[in-house]
């Protein structure tokens, strides 16, 4: 699907539904959806994003999902059957996450925490340390398992798959994502060759 810049801008502030299976073992939390993601109604839809290649390399999915034109039903089914949910701290779409204010991140964090209490995933994995620090007032947080769980849910921060986070390689992303999947009780597929 091709969109002009003007068409994409029209999606600013719009949302897409969370992907929340029952039960959710691993809830993956992005910062907020991009404009294309909302336009096609599929999380991490931009082709250059390393999210789905990292999930595949981590053994979380058995193939690389292509969400650039929306989710294929089989891809949604695989994520749901594996207990993998996807949501965001801030639900409204922007062209870049850097457009979000600290207040939006904190407000989104409050709402997200309430959703986590309802969903009760085994593990919540935040994609990116900077937004996590602001949203949850944890300025000294580091990547990895966090000191405090949210009820029965372990809280982790893993590297952001965005191309803007170039210092984290695809192998780094895959290793971190595999670690949280294992912590959530998801048995990884064998590593691809």
Steps between C-alpha positions, in 0.01 A plus 500: 500500500632840404406817684599856428652702783176700522294181526724369777485830691123459514556204737670716764343430839302199380535161664493130426374215716735324737582142416417329831449123492362303791713406677778747426840364593715774346365853460729702273465875551610752240518875559212598271379399154636661188273649237535206259430256783167668566427539128524123442385405853797272571765550766854577378390526138793698360715264290832639629411428862695206638226381736371199304845393373616507864201294615583243232871490586404464868287194422181673610339467154569234239534753216546874450162667517439766236243740645562777244154457345330385820511173690435169326251295705753216537755742646254628759404142582867401552562793735181429694564125525849573635351738760666810355324833538597838359404845628653845549559743786325780309218386269495801264704490179777745417757518221778458760494397865713808576185710443349368825514715811606368840141555616366279220746227594412521870123503430542206264702320765219535755244359255736220393563394857125465551476281185787282624315442829196382301688289242755351746770401252789293630751750356466859381785599266545870425676583173738780589647634821456876449121498476477250786705727728270795432166316500561326831726755669791256511794722397761243603336198333725282285426255221408156636273372774378781722523493876125523562233278349147625440301249699557160338662653189876521458610833352783507245648766275655383173659693212273689262492346149476838327767578244571811711644261760788396273737406782287191569559241228238254382689231692484715817126549456442129440700401809306743722164396356583131542585564865162660574315228305669229706422693821135504385500122452500512119714225352705647214502341158846376398731783390483560125810424301 
